[in-house]
């Protein structure tokens, strides 16, 4: 009998271990061992801690999956370009952000004085960071039918542009964010046309006109080609500010967050974005919701497109700004009105890094082992799967934690005032755009044919 039992165990052993292995989740690039050997100290031999750890494992049969999910930091995007000093913070370490710099969940990108940055997120979202600004890229969650982002704008001026799958208008207009041109991404540069000249006008040979119309047609062709496989997964952006949260599908908005003061935001219209509109495409311009602050304030307000909103410092109210009063924000809209090279970079990087996100995969284990990402469920309130529950949790958690942060800051401010000191409060000024605006006008003054020293050395 003992021999029979031993034979049976030897026979079913491999199958049992194979079944156990399929129930575990291993992420590409992540160690199978959960022990951080380099961080061990004497507490490793603590019997009491071992008992607590054992108790947790006994109460949570899937403890290994939970720990792997918590420790996994998924790739969220790449850097496109930086002018000046753009710092990429990852934990206690930091380095300069450059073209194709890897961006992970939890990273913070911060610009210094007169510094600007553009970054690409894996779903095709473009983010422009103005000087003296900071944004934390908290998480990316790839679901079966949608993609979810959570970011926090710590302070400064940020432009958030979710990918639009409509073509852009072709008008042969020159680009507006000239400070970055030409991009280090050479495939995005416009074609330089040959110039006919005669011996009587040799100076004409120094001029190098750009075929911007052909450049824009190329962009629209890239968009139409990419639309063949990425049209079925909209992106939901959950953008946190200290005094409010703006969230919605296909969100394209500009934010101005002033530390210790009010904030401003504007959801851009398709006309401002320069996309072509046709009948039956209104679903791309879905509304966005604003979440207020306050421990018990669960109020949610729907915001309109094309209107600047002012958010009170404590996040308890928002007001529309009259048209005559929001003219001070026009430089940001002017500089990002025509960004063909950045849109081309988005489409090319999307093709290079993001095709896997839009495949019809429903097996979480394959998605984790092959691509290194957790596959989430649906975000619909009908199914109420994990991605929907994650959003519901963040709505409540973010409101409470940011409200608490505001109260702590106010108490600290009061203490400083009693000591005769003041707490720094940021104000909106031309520091967010002055360098880029000067370069824009400098380039325009050269006429339609930019001189080489401006086009090839724009950052000097």
C-alpha positions in Angstrom: 0.0 0.0 0.0 2.8 2.4 0.9 4.5 1.6 -2.4 1.2 2.3 -4.3 0.8 5.7 -2.6 4.4 6.6 -3.4 3.9 5.7 -7.1 0.6 7.8 -7.2 2.4 10.8 -5.6 5.3 10.6 -8.0 2.8 10.4 -10.9 0.6 13.4 -10.0 3.4 15.5 -8.6 4.5 17.2 -11.8 0.8 17.9 -12.8 0.1 19.4 -9.4 3.1 21.7 -9.5 2.1 22.7 -13.1 -1.4 23.6 -12.0 0.0 25.6 -9.1 2.3 27.5 -11.4 -0.6 28.5 -13.7 -2.3 30.0 -10.7 0.7 32.3 -9.9 1.4 35.5 -11.7 4.9 36.3 -12.9 5.7 39.7 -14.5 8.2 40.0 -17.2 11.4 41.4 -15.7 10.4 40.8 -12.1 12.3 38.3 -9.9 10.3 35.3 -8.8 11.8 35.6 -5.3 10.0 38.1 -3.1 12.9 38.4 -0.7 15.0 41.6 -0.9 18.3 40.2 0.1 20.2 43.5 -0.1 17.8 45.1 2.4 17.8 42.3 5.1 18.9 43.1 8.6 18.8 41.4 12.0 15.0 41.7 12.1 15.0 38.9 9.5 15.5 36.4 12.4 12.7 38.0 14.5 10.3 35.2 15.5 7.4 37.7 16.2 7.6 39.2 12.7 7.7 35.8 11.2 4.5 34.9 13.0 2.8 38.1 11.8 3.9 37.4 8.3 2.7 33.8 8.5 -0.7 35.0 9.9 -1.1 37.4 6.9 -0.3 34.6 4.4 -2.8 32.3 6.0 -5.5 34.9 5.8 -4.7 35.8 2.2 -4.1 32.7 0.0 -3.2 35.0 -2.9 -0.6 36.9 -0.9 2.1 36.3 -3.4 0.1 37.9 -6.3 -0.8 40.9 -4.0 2.9 41.5 -3.2 3.9 41.2 -6.8 1.2 43.6 -7.9 2.3 46.1 -5.2 6.0 46.0 -6.1 5.5 46.1 -9.9 6.3 49.5 -11.4 5.0 49.4 -15.0 6.4 51.6 -17.8 4.0 54.5 -18.3 5.8 56.4 -21.1 8.9 58.0 -22.7 10.5 61.4 -22.8 10.3 63.2 -26.2 12.3 66.4 -25.7 13.6 68.8 -23.1 14.8 72.4 -23.4 16.8 73.6 -20.4 16.7 71.4 -17.2 14.1 68.7 -16.8 14.7 66.5 -13.8 13.3 62.9 -13.6 12.9 61.8 -10.0 12.6 58.1 -9.2 12.6 57.6 -5.4 15.7 59.2 -4.0 17.5 59.2 -7.3 17.2 61.7 -10.1 18.6 62.4 -13.6 18.0 64.4 -16.7 15.0 63.6 -18.9 16.0 63.2 -22.5 14.6 61.7 -25.8 13.1 58.3 -25.1 13.9 58.4 -21.3 12.0 55.6 -19.6 9.1 56.8 -17.4 7.8 54.4 -14.7 4.8 54.5 -12.4 5.6 56.8 -9.5 8.1 59.0 -11.4 8.0 62.7 -11.0 9.1 65.1 -13.9 10.1 68.6 -12.8 11.3 71.5 -14.9 13.5 74.4 -13.7 13.5 78.1 -14.7 13.1 78.7 -18.4 12.9 74.9 -19.0 10.3 73.0 -21.0 9.5 69.4 -21.6 7.3 67.1 -23.7 6.6 63.5 -22.7 4.7 60.6 -24.4 2.5 58.2 -22.5 1.9 54.7 -23.9 -1.7 55.3 -25.0 -0.6 58.3 -27.2 -1.3 61.0 -24.6 1.1 64.0 -24.9 2.1 66.1 -21.9 3.8 69.5 -22.1 5.5 70.8 -19.0 6.2 74.5 -18.7 9.0 76.1 -16.6 8.8 75.8 -12.8 6.3 72.9 -13.0 6.0 69.4 -11.6 3.9 66.3 -12.4 3.8 62.9 -10.8 3.0 60.0 -13.0 1.3 57.8 -10.4 -0.2 54.8 -12.3 -1.2 53.3 -15.6 -3.9 50.5 -15.7 -4.5 48.6 -18.9 -8.1 47.2 -18.9 -9.9 45.0 -21.3 -11.8 47.8 -22.9 -10.1 51.0 -21.6 -6.9 52.5 -20.3 -6.7 54.4 -17.0 -4.2 57.0 -15.9 -3.8 58.7 -12.5 -1.4 61.6 -12.3 -0.9 64.5 -9.9 0.0 68.0 -11.0 2.0 69.3 -8.1 2.4 72.8 -9.3 2.9 74.8 -12.5 1.5 74.9 -16.0 0.7 71.5 -17.6 -0.9 70.6 -21.0 -2.6 67.2 -21.1 -3.5 66.0 -24.6 -5.1 62.5 -24.9 -4.8 61.1 -28.4 -7.4 62.2 -30.9 -7.9 59.7 -33.8 -9.3 62.4 -36.2 -7.2 63.9 -38.9 -5.8 67.4 -38.4 -6.5 70.3 -40.8 -3.9 70.8 -43.5 -3.1 74.5 -44.1 0.7 74.6 -44.6 1.0 76.7 -41.4 4.3 76.8 -39.6 4.6 75.2 -36.1 4.1 77.2 -33.0 6.2 75.5 -30.3 9.4 76.5 -32.1 11.7 76.4 -29.1 12.0 72.6 -29.4 12.5 72.4 -33.2 14.0 70.5 -34.7 13.2 67.5 -32.4 15.9 65.0 -31.7 13.5 62.5 -33.2 14.7 63.0 -36.8 11.8 61.1 -38.4 9.5 64.0 -37.4 11.3 66.8 -39.2 9.6 68.5 -42.2 11.2 68.2 -45.6 13.5 71.0 -46.8 12.6 71.9 -50.3 15.1 72.8 -53.0 15.1 76.5 -53.9 15.6 77.6 -57.5 17.9 80.6 -57.7 20.0 82.6 -60.2 23.4 84.2 -60.1 21.7 87.6 -59.7 20.1 86.5 -56.4 22.6 84.3 -54.7 21.2 85.2 -51.2 18.1 83.2 -52.1 20.2 80.0 -51.9 20.6 80.5 -48.2 16.9 80.2 -47.6 15.5 76.8 -46.8 11.7 76.6 -47.0 9.9 73.8 -45.3 7.0 71.9 -46.9 4.7 72.1 -43.9 1.7 71.0 -45.9 3.4 67.7 -46.9 4.4 67.4 -43.2 0.8 67.6 -42.1 -0.4 65.2 -44.7 2.2 62.7 -43.5 0.9 63.1 -39.9 -2.7 62.4 -41.0 -1.5 59.3 -42.9 0.2 58.0 -39.7 -3.0 58.6 -37.7 -5.2 56.8 -40.1 -2.7 53.8 -40.2 -2.6 53.6 -36.4 -6.3 53.8 -36.1 -6.6 50.4 -37.6 -5.7 48.8 -34.3 -6.1 51.3 -31.5 -9.7 52.6 -32.0 -11.3 50.3 -29.5 -9.7 51.4 -26.2 -10.5 54.9 -24.9 -8.3 56.4 -22.2 -9.7 57.7 -18.9 -7.5 60.3 -17.2 -7.8 61.0 -13.5 -5.8 64.2 -13.0 -5.3 65.3 -9.4 -4.6 68.9 -8.3 -4.1 69.9 -4.7 -7.5 71.6 -4.7 -9.5 69.5 -7.1 -9.6 66.6 -9.6 -10.5 66.6 -13.2 -11.4 63.3 -14.8 -12.9 62.0 -18.1 -12.4 60.2 -21.3 -10.2 61.6 -24.1 -9.3 64.5 -21.9 -7.5 67.4 -23.5 -7.0 70.3 -21.1 -4.5 72.9 -19.8 -3.9 73.3 -16.1 -2.3 76.1 -14.0 -1.8 75.0 -10.4 -0.4 77.7 -8.1 0.9 76.3 -4.8 -1.1 77.7 -1.9 -3.4 79.6 -4.1 -6.2 79.1 -6.7 -5.9 76.8 -9.7 -7.1 77.2 -13.3 -8.0 74.7 -16.0 -9.6 74.7 -19.5 -10.9 71.8 -21.5 -10.0 72.5 -25.1 -12.4 72.3 -28.0 -11.8 70.4 -31.3 -11.4 73.8 -33.1 -8.6 74.8 -30.7 -6.9 71.5 -31.3 -7.1 71.9 -35.1 -8.8 68.6 -35.8 -11.3 68.1 -38.5 -14.9 67.5 -37.3 -17.5 65.4 -39.1 -21.0 64.4 -38.2 -21.3 61.4 -35.9 -17.9 62.0 -34.1 -19.3 63.8 -31.1 -18.5 60.8 -28.9 -14.8 61.9 -29.0 -15.7 65.0 -27.1 -17.2 63.5 -24.0 -17.7 65.7 -20.9 -15.3 65.8 -18.0 -16.1 65.8 -14.2 -14.6 68.0 -11.5 -14.4 66.5 -8.0 -14.3 69.0 -5.1 -12.4 68.9 -1.8 -13.8 68.4 1.7 -14.1 65.3 3.9 -17.9 65.1 3.4 -18.1 67.0 0.1 -19.0 64.3 -2.5 -20.3 66.9 -5.0 -19.3 66.4 -8.7 -19.6 69.1 -11.4 -19.6 68.6 -15.1 -17.3 71.1 -17.0 -17.7 72.6 -20.4 -15.2 72.8 -23.2 -13.6 76.0 -24.3 -14.1 77.7 -20.9 -11.4 78.7 -18.3 -12.4 77.7 -14.8 -11.0 79.1 -11.5 -10.8 76.7 -8.6 -10.8 78.2 -5.1 -7.7 77.5 -2.9 -9.6 75.1 -0.6 -11.2 73.3 -3.6 -14.8 74.0 -2.5 -16.0 76.0 -5.6 -15.2 76.6 -9.2 -16.2 79.6 -11.3 -16.2 80.3 -15.0 -13.8 83.1 -15.9 -15.3 85.8 -18.2 -13.8 86.0 -21.7 -12.1 89.4 -21.1 -10.4 88.2 -18.0 -8.7 85.0 -19.3 -6.6 86.8 -22.0 -3.6 86.4 -19.7 -3.6 82.6 -20.5 -3.5 83.1 -24.3 0.3 82.5 -24.7 -0.1 78.8 -23.6 -2.8 78.3 -26.2 -0.8 80.1 -28.9 2.4 78.1 -28.4 0.6 74.8 -28.6 -1.8 75.6 -31.5 0.3 73.9 -34.2 2.5 71.1 -33.0 2.8 68.8 -36.0 6.2 67.4 -35.1 5.1 66.4 -31.6 1.9 64.7 -33.1 4.1 62.8 -35.5 6.4 61.8 -32.7 3.4 60.5 -30.8 2.2 58.3 -33.7 5.7 56.9 -34.4 6.3 56.1 -30.7 2.9 54.6 -30.4 3.7 52.3 -33.2 7.1 51.4 -31.7 6.1 50.9 -28.0 2.3 50.5 -27.6 0.8 48.0 -30.1 0.5 45.3 -27.4 -1.9 47.5 -25.4 -4.6 47.2 -28.0 -4.5 43.5 -28.7 -7.5 41.3 -27.8 -5.8 39.6 -24.8 -8.0 38.3 -22.0 -5.5 36.1 -20.2 -3.8 38.0 -17.3 -1.0 35.5 -17.0 0.1 35.8 -20.7 -0.2 39.6 -20.5 2.0 39.7 -17.4 4.7 37.2 -18.6 4.9 38.5 -22.1 4.5 42.3 -21.6 5.1 42.8 -17.9 1.7 44.5 -17.2 -1.3 43.6 -15.1 -4.4 43.2 -17.1 -7.4 44.9 -15.5 -11.1 44.2 -16.1 -13.8 46.6 -17.4 -14.4 50.1 -16.0 -18.2 50.0 -16.6 -20.5 50.5 -13.7 -22.5 47.5 -15.0 -19.9 44.9 -14.4 -18.2 46.7 -11.4 -14.9 44.9 -12.0 -11.5 45.8 -10.5 -10.8 48.8 -12.7 -14.2 50.3 -11.8 -13.6 49.6 -8.1 -10.2 51.2 -8.4 -11.7 54.4 -9.8 -14.3 54.5 -7.1 -11.7 54.1 -4.4 -9.5 56.9 -5.8 -12.4 59.3 -5.9 -13.0 59.0 -2.2 -9.4 58.5 -1.1 -8.0 61.4 -3.2 -10.7 63.8 -1.9 -9.9 63.0 1.7 -6.1 62.9 1.5 -5.9 66.2 -0.4 -8.3 67.8 2.0 -6.1 66.7 4.8 -3.0 68.0 3.0 -4.6 71.4 2.6 -5.5 71.6 6.3 -2.0 70.7 7.4 -0.6 73.3 5.1 -2.9 76.0 6.5 -1.9 75.1 10.1 1.8 75.3 9.1 1.1 78.7 7.4 -0.5 80.0 10.6 2.4 79.0 12.7 4.9 80.8 10.4 2.8 83.9 10.4 2.9 84.0 14.2 6.7 83.8 14.0 6.7 86.7 11.5 7.6 84.4 8.6 5.7 83.7 5.3 5.0 80.6 3.4 5.9 80.6 -0.3 2.8 80.9 -2.6 3.2 80.7 -6.4 1.7 83.3 -8.7 0.9 83.1 -12.4 3.3 85.2 -14.5 5.2 85.2 -17.8 7.8 82.8 -16.3 5.6 80.0 -17.6 6.0 81.0 -21.2 8.3 84.0 -21.8 11.3 82.1 -23.3 9.1 80.1 -25.7 7.1 83.1 -26.7 10.2 85.2 -27.4 11.5 82.4 -29.6 8.2 82.1 -31.4 8.2 85.8 -32.4 11.9 85.8 -33.2 11.3 82.9 -35.6 8.2 84.6 -37.2 10.2 87.8 -37.8 12.5 85.9 -40.1 9.6 85.2 -42.4 8.4 82.0 -43.9 12.0 80.9 -44.6 13.7 80.4 -41.3 17.4 81.0 -41.2 19.7 78.1 -40.3 21.0 79.6 -37.1 17.4 79.9 -35.8 16.1 76.5 -37.0 19.1 74.4 -36.3 20.1 76.1 -33.0 16.8 77.2 -31.5 17.8 76.8 -27.9 20.6 79.3 -27.9 
